[in-house]
């Protein structure tokens, strides 16, 4: 689906969301080695970093959607097999530890916003994300990060249900196995989001900043 450069990606109504690009997820401390390897192999962190740099340059919003839990796990429901497995590891994703920090490849800036999650597997329910985006005047979300297996489909569906447009750069997301991630993009996410690339999005932003001769 082609991007309407004049409306869909207008920087003043657009925000880039990173999904769980944190040390314990995809960084040097990753508890998900297959996913971390897919992220590295696909250049996801480099591409996401370039996209964030461009977003800051043109004035689009940047919001990091993170997850973290208390060390005693109180206040976080273990109501899915994935979360139950993660919370059985006492050192995993503990608030205030290096494991919940953003990976350095994102070059996080002081003006970036953070929406932290302590329950569930997607970023809108039970967080301040919707309110944050509305306060910024955002109508289009550019979703990056992990994973195409679970969190990104949840993000996209929640966003559409809340009235947002969603754009997903295929080179700034990952899932495992790789062919499954590609199938999710093609057969599921393409039904609710515009599938694009980092370069196309950056080009659209840079074009919007050029003054006609």
Protein Blocks (a to p, Z undefined) as FASTA:
>chain_A
ZZdfklmmomklgccddehiafklmmmklcblklmmmmmmnommmmmmmmmmmmmmnopa
cddddddddfklpoiacfbfklmmmmmpmkgopehiaklpccfklopafkbccdddfedj
bfkgopaklmmmmmnopabdcdedjdfklmmmmmmmmmmmnopacdddfklcccddfklm
mmmmmmmmmmmpccddfklmmmmmmmmmpccZZ
